[in-house]
Amino acid sequence: MKVNLQFAWLIILSLCLFNVENTLVYGQCLEDQKALLLQWKQNITFSTTAASTLTSWDFNTDCCSSWDGIKCDKDGHVISIDFSNKSITSGVENTSSLSELGFLKSLNLSFNDFSSTIPSGLDRLVNLTHLNLSTSGFEGQIPIEISRMKRLVSLDLSTLYAVSSNPLKLEKPDLKTLVKNLSELRELYLDGVNVSMNGKEWCQSLSSALPNLEVLSLSSCSLSGPFDSSLLNLKSLSGLALNQNNITAEVPGFFGNFSKLSFLRIGGSELIGKFPEKIFQLPLLRSLDVSTNPNLQGSLPEFPESGSLENLVLSNTNFTGKLPVSIGNLRFLSKLELPNCGFSGSIPASMSNLTRLQYLDLSSNNFTGTLPSFGSSENLTLVNLAHNQLAGSISTSEWSGNLKFVSLNLRNNLFNGTIPSTLFTLPSLQMLDLSQNRFTGPLSEFHNGSSLLLDTLDLSENMLEGSFPLSFFNLTSLKMLSLAWNNFSDTLRLDRLQNLRNLSNLDLSGSKLSIESSGTNSALFPQVGTLKLGSCNLKTFPGFLRNQSTLSHLDLSNNQIGGKMPNWIGQIGKGSLLHLNLSFNFLEDPDQPLPKVLFNSSLAVVDLHSNLLQGPLLPILPLSATFLDYSKNNITSIIPTDIGSYLKFAIFFSLSRNSLSGKIPLSMCNATFLKVLDLSNNSLSGPIPTCLGSISTLTVLNLRSNKFNGTMPETFHQECSLRTLDLNNNTLEGKLSTALSNCLMLEVLDVGNNQMSDRFPCWLGKLSHLRVLILRFNKFRGSIPPEEKNLPMLQIIDVSSNDFNGNLPSQIFLRLKGMMTDEEEAQSNYKYQILRFGFLELNRLYYQDAVTVTSKGLQMELVKILTIFTSLDMSNNNFTGEIPDAIGNLTSLYVLNLSGNALTGSIPRSLGNLKQLESLDLSTNNLSGQIPSQLADLSFLSVLNLSFNNFVGRIPQGRQFQTFNGNVFEGNKGLCGSPLSITCENVTKSAPLHPTSDPTCKFSLFKNCAGGDGCNWQLVSVALGYGTGVGIAFCVVTFCGSWNRLCVAISKKILKDRRR
């Protein structure tokens, strides 16, 4: 034993002596090496900060042991230079001194700012094995000299400057030429370099030249697919990164054969097809990221117990299915990121086995069930389960042990019960979002201390009750607090918030808290950036706002603030105010005297609609806003002639529902960014400026219910963006502009209630997105020709009260695909969709269309047009012939009105297919035959009018028909049965078709008037009396029974002509 101990000491002593000798030799820098380094340093330019780190570069010190960034071999030769992150800007192009460092093996110039091409002459560094020039602002073509550096083991030319005007690129030489001689290369990083090759080219170039490659990183290289099987030659591959390319191909199954692969990143590369499950089970795979490939499908496999996965990122893909219970086998998993996929089912309880889990994001999926336990995950810092359908309550003790917990987001789920006060006491918690759930009850006070780090607390859109918790005033780190849209019953004095000095975002809108702002010391109230106090029972304008210097978003909407708008309102935020919403109050024009500029130039959103403003407009118009809403006020002035100078950046401008008069100024056309222009429901007059049609960005033009005359604009921009054109209820004449065919995105076209005279616009077939077509109450004439193109989206058609004639166009009905959605599809796909579009998506601002349709005998305004609502109104025209069977294909139809025409024949049995039908009006025609029994099976039918036709036989019984009274069937002498008093045993021969055949009628005045044509309507009008009402009364009372039907038609005709 003694001999062994002596031998051991001898070994230790010899090792120590060897290290001493080695250290002594390693520390001696050769003079020529030192001189070359100092010469190179003199040529380069770097920042002052970097210069201070290079003070050690002194001729009197040893370059190997004392100089920053320098390493030497045992003989004193420089073998490594690390000048990374020194803010070098120039001087590296002179490589003569570097090239004489013949033993140099590693050169690192990464994270500098050269803004020049890669210097030539690097190939003279014949022993260099590691070259890193990444993220240093190099531009242009990669020099051919690098392809001659045959000993390179690691090459990193990656860049973050992909958006540069002259990014790094591989053209001459290309990728194939660059790597063909670099057979020793094991790591290649070209991220951000423009390679521009298809899959076969880049795959074969790499696999044929680099057999020993272990790490390949080619993110953002403009690569395309598909993947080539030659990649299988890279048998040593352990890391592959191809993010942000345009692969547009499937992930090949042979990727599952890379047995040494430890990381795979192909995010944002337009991958398609099904992701191979075999890749998940690679034994050494630690990190997998295929995120942001929305067309990539797949599901999670069963995971073995020996899994090595640490990071799994599948966000923004089309992965579906359930999370397998075996996910609990991934005991090394620290990051699980699966947001915005299609996963469903419950979150497995086995997740509690993931003790190393730090980051969990399952948001925006379809998960159901209750919240799993994470009590064993002591390292967990972030949980995001927002936008799912999780339910149940939150356990009081569930989170008490999570001392490292930083962020919890359960937004937009179905959680209920009370909110545990222990959540507010977690020592590391910084963000808590429980908004848009069903939490109830009061918020309990918490007395065991509170999180000193909690800076974001969002409990909005729940059903919380009771008082504002006093404990919240102790959350001194709070920056964002939202209790909006709850059911609190308390009065909150804003001066109580003075303790929250870090508060920058406060939202109490709709919380049912009554806010008391009087007495608030403006000097002590926190300087907030966002303040939302909408629907808070405010009676006066809060005075402390005058001294808010950082306020950018102010919402005081839907309160009871009355009186003059303060003339200091423009001073709020000291120039930082961007968003101002004072809508739904009782505010009047600003106090006098007004400052020269009421609103600052930075104000982007001004919403003053639904107040008591009277004008004029100019004092309350900011100069550069993007959103301006002054609708629903009492403004009686004209639109200023220079309005265009105030709308240079405007996207939305509304003056609807005021009392404006005069013309639309031509300067309005200078608003070249305008998307929504709504001047509806005023008293504006004159012609519509033609130049409005030339605004290419305009998406909504709403001029309805004014006094415009002349014709509609004759020109529309070649790149017309219009989705809504509403000119209803004016006095426009002439024809529909054929230039509207340029507006290929048009969804709503409403020119009803004008005096336009034209034939049916055949070019509508070009508008494949058209949903709403309103031509009612005009002078359109002629037949409706068959349309060869589909109208796939059209859901509301109203051509009533015109002079159309001929047969109903059965070919068109066969092409109305938007009215053929079956019941199940309509309810599942369209139930909550509203015809609207976002014009300021970042602010979640939308414009919703409104049209007037006739349903159930009444005119109603559809302010929100649901995409399942369908209506067909062709009433009060001169259509003849039979009702086409093709109408029975319109299975999603809600309203069908063919009344007031001269239709003949029987009711098609195919109308029984219209299971969604709620209103059917076929009155005042010449229809005959029996009423089909299928109509009695329409369970949603609540309005029916078959009066004044020639129907015969028994009225169908059962179901919906039992709810109708006899008025529905009057004027049909051949009908019998309930609800009529005529029994079918006593029914007589039906009434004659034309009144002129009635032998008891002697009035030659109405000869040839049966169908409404050939009459001298002026003479008829005189005969019925100078007043239309008198004429109608005379007709109904005096003429014999068989004339009743004709009298109704005459009355409608007279009313129509008098309106014109």
Residue, then its C-alpha position, 0 to 999 in steps of 0.5 A: m500500500k505504501v508503494n502505491l501511495q508513493f507512486a500516486w504522489l509521483i504521478i501528481l508531482s510530474l503532472c504539476l511540473f508538466n503544467v508549470e512548464n506548459t504554462l511558462v511556454y504558453g505565456q511567451c508571445l513571439e515578437d513578430q506575432k505581437a508586431l503583426l497584431l499591433q499593425w492590424k489594430q492600427n488599421i481598424t476603427f472601433s468604438t470608444t467602449a471597445a477601445s477601452t477593452l483593448t488597453s491591454w494591447d501594449f507592446n510591453t505586455d505579453c500578447c498571449s496571456s494579457w491581450d483581450g481576444i488573443k490566444c496562442d499555442k505553446d510556442g507563442h504563435v497566435i492561433s485565435i483572434d476574437f474581435s466579436n462585438k467590438s463595434i468595428t466599422s472599418g479597416v478589416e479590408n487590409t488583411s496583409s498583416l493578418s495573412e502573415l499569422g500563419f498559425l491562425k486557426s480561428l478568426n471571429l469578427s462577428f457582431n460588428d458594423f462594417s457595412s462593406t464587402i467581405p475582405s479578400g485575401l482571407d484564403r491566405l490564412v492557410n491553417l484557418t479552421h474556424l471563420n466567423l463573420s456573422t452579423s457584422g454588416f457585410e454586404g454584396q457577393i461572398p468572395i471566391e477566396i473563401s471557397r479555397m480555405k480547404r481546412l475550414v471546419s466551421l464557417d459562419l457568414s450568417t447575417l441579420y441584415a437580410v433587409s439590407s439594400n445590398p444583402l450578402k448573396l451567393e451568385k458568382p460563386d454560387l453555393k455549389t462553387l463555395v462548398k465544393n472544396l470544403s470537404e472538412l466542413r462540419e458546421l455551415y451557417l449562412d442564415g440571411v444570405n441570398v442563396s436562391m436555389n431550388g431543392k434539388e440544387w441546394c440539396q445536391s450541392l451540399s450532400s456531394a461536397l460536405p460528407n462530414l457536415e454536422v450542423l447546417s443552418l440556412s434560414s432566410c436564404s430564399l431556398s425553395g423545395p422540394f427536399d431531395s433525397s441526396l440529403l441522406n448522404l449527410k449521415s452525421l447531421s445533428g442540426l438542421a435549421l431552414n426557417q423562413n424559406n419558401i420550401t412549399a413542399e412536404v417534410p420527407g419521411f427520410f428525415g426520420n433516418f437522421s439518427k444523430l439529429s438533435f435539433l430541427r427547425i423549419g419554421g415559416s417555410e410554407l411546408i405542406g402535407k402531413f408531418p412524419e411522426k417518425i421524426f418525433q421519435l428520433p432518439l437524440l432529438r432535443s429541439l423541434d420547431v416547425s412553427t408558422n406553417p399553416n398548411l402543415q398537418g399532423s398529430l402527436p404520436e405516442f412518446p416513448e419513455s426514453g424521449s430526449l425532447e426539450n423544446l417542442v414548437l408547433s405554433n401556427t400549424n394545422f396539427t390536430g387531435k388530442l395530446p397523448v397521455s404519453i406526453g408525460n414521458l418527455r421528462f426533459l421537456s422544458k418548452l412546449e409551444l403549441p398555440n394556434c393549432g387545432f388540438s382538442g380534447s382535455i389536457p392530460a393529467s400526465m402533464s404533472n410529470l413534466t417536472r422540468l417544464q418552464y414554458l407552456d403555451l397551448s393557447s388558441n386551440n379547442f381544448t376542453g375539460t378542466l385545468p390540469s395540475f402543475g403542482s410538481s412543475e416547480n420550474l414553471t414560469l409561464v402558462n398560456l392557455a388563452h382562447n380555448q374552451l377550458a372550464g371549471s374552477i381554479s383551485t385555491s392551493e394549485w398555485s401556492g407552491n409555484l415560487k418561480f411563476v411569472s406569467l399566467n394567461l387563461r384569457n377567453n375560456l369558460f372558467n367559473g367560480t371565484i378567483p383565489s386570492t392566493l394568485f395575487t400573492l405569488p412572489s414572482l408573478q408579473m402577469l395575470d390575465l383571467s379576462q373573458n371568462r365566467f368568474t363570479g362573486p366578489l374579489s377577496e382581500f388578500h392579507n398575506g402579502s402581495s406580489l411585489l412584481l405583479d405589473t399586469l392584471d386583467l380581469s375584464e369581461n367576467m361577472l365579478e361583483g361587489s366592491f373594488p378590493l382595497s388590497f389592489f392599492n398595495l400592488t405598487s408595481l402595477k403597470m396595467l390594470s383592467l376590470a372592464w365589463n364586470n358587475f361591480s357595485d361600488t364607487l371608486r374615487l380615483d384619488r385612491l389610485q395615487n399609490l400606484r405610481n407605476l400605473s400606465n394603463l387603466d381600464l374600468s370601462g363597463s365595470k359598473l363601478s361609479i367613478e368619482s373624479s372630483g377632488t383628484n389631485s392632478a399632481l399626485f395621480p399617476q401619469v398614465g398612457t392609457l385611460k379607459l373610463g367608458s360607461c362609468n357614470l361620469k357626469t363631468f369632464p375629469g379635471f386632472l386630465r389637464n395635467q396628464s403629460t404621457l396620455s396617448h389613449l383616452d376613452l370617456s365614451n358612453n357616460q353622462i358628461g354634458g356641457k361644453m367640451p373643455n377648450w384645453i382638451g387639446q393639451i391632454g398628453k402634451g402632444s402625446l394623445l393619439h386616441l380620443n373617444l368621447s362618443f355617447n355623451f351630451l357634449e356641446d361645442p367647445d368653450q370659447p375662446l378656442p385656441k388656434v389649434l384645438f387638437n394636436s397634430s399627433l392625434a390619430v383617432v377622434d370619435l365624437h359621435s352621438n353627442l350634441l355638437q352643432g358645428p362648425l366643423l373646422p375647430i374640431l378637426p385635427l390635421s392628420a388623424t386617420f379615424l374621424d367619426y362625428s356621426k349622430n350629432n346636430i351639425t347643421s353647417i356645410i362641409p368646409t371647402d378645404i376639407g381635403s387638407y384635413l383628411k390627408f391621412a384619414i382612413f375613416f371619415s363619418l358625418s352621417r346622421n347630422s343635418l349637413s347641407g350643401k355639396i360635397p367639396l371637390s377637395m374631398c378627393n384629395a383624401t387618397f388614403l380614405k377607406v371609409l367615407d360615410l355621409s349618409n342621412n344628411s341633406l347634402s345635395g348637388p351631383i356626386p363628385t366623379c373624382l370620388g370613384s378615382i380614390s383607389t383605396l376607398t372601400v366603403l362609400n355611403l351616401r344614402s338618404n341625402k338629396f343628391n341628383g344627377t348621375m352616379p360617378e361614371t368612372f371608378h379606378q382600375e384598381c377599385s377597392l370598393r366593397t360597399l357602395d350605398l346611394n339609396n334614397n336620393t334622386l339620382e337618374g341615368k344608368l348604373s356606371t359600367a365602370l363598377s365592373n372594375c370593383l371586383m371586391l364589391e360586396v354591397l351595391d345599393v342604389g334603391n329608391n332613386q330615379m335611375s333608368d336602365r336595363f338589368p346590369c349584365w356585367l354583375g357576373k364579374l363581381s364574384h364577391l357581391r353579396v347584396l344587390i338593391l335596385r328597388f324603386n327605380k325605373f329599371r326595365g326590360s327582362i332579366p337575361p340569363e347569366e352564364k357566370n356564377l354569383p357565388m356570394l349573392q345573398i340579398i337581391d331586391v329588384s322590386s318596384n321597377d318595370f322589369n318584365g318577361n319570365l323569371p330567369s331560372q338560369i340565374f337561380l341555378r347560379l345563386k350558390g350563396m343561397m344554396t347553403d344547407e341548414e347544417e352548414a349555415q349554422s356551423n359556418y356562418k352563424y356568427q359572421i357579420l358582413r363587415f371589414g376591419f379598416l384599422e385592425l390594430n385598433r380593432l375598428y370595423y365598419q358594418d354595412a346596413v341595408t333595408v330589406t322587406s321581410k314579414g311585410l315590413q321594411m327593416e334595416l339590417v345594421k348587421i348583415l349576417t352572412i346566413f341571411t338571404s332574401l329574394d324580392m322581385s315584387n311589384n314588377n311585370f314578370t310573367g310566366e310560371i315560377p321556376d322550379a329552380i327557386g326550390n334549390l335556394t335552400s337557405l332562403y329566408v325571405l321570398n317575395l314575388s307579389g304584385n306581378a302577373l305570374t301564372g301557373s301553379i306553385p312549384r312543389s320544390l318550394g317545400n325544400l326551402k326549410q329556412l323560409e320565414s316569409l313567403d309572399l306570392s300575392t296579387n298574381n294570376l297563380s292557379g291550381q292547388i296550394p302544395s301541401q309541402l308548404a305546410d311543412l315549412s316549420f319556420l314560416s311565420v309570414l305567408n301571403l297568397s291572397f288575390n290569385n286564382f288558387v282552388g281546392r282545400i287549404p293544406q292543414g297542419r303545422q305552420f298553416q294553423t297559425f295563419n288567419g283568413n286574410v292570407f288566402e283572401g281573393n281566391k274564390g276557389l279555396c276552401g277549408s280552415p281558416l276560411s269559413i267556406t267548407c270544401e263541400n260548398v265550394t263553387k266554381s272559382a272566380p273568373l281570371h279577368p275582371t272584364s269577363d264578369p257580366t255584372c261589371k259595366f266599367s269600360l274604363f278598365k277594359n284591357c287593364a287586367g294585367g296592368d298593361g294597356c291602361n290609361w293610368q292617368l285617366v284611371s287615377v282621375a276616375l278614382g279621385y284626385g287624392t290617391g287615398v280617396g281613389i283607393a277607398f272608392c275602388v274598394v267600396t264601389f267595385c264588385g268583388s272580382w275587381n278587388r284584386l285589380c284595385v290593389a294593383i292599380s293602387k300600387k301602380i298609382l303610388k309608384d308613378r306619383r312617387r316618380 
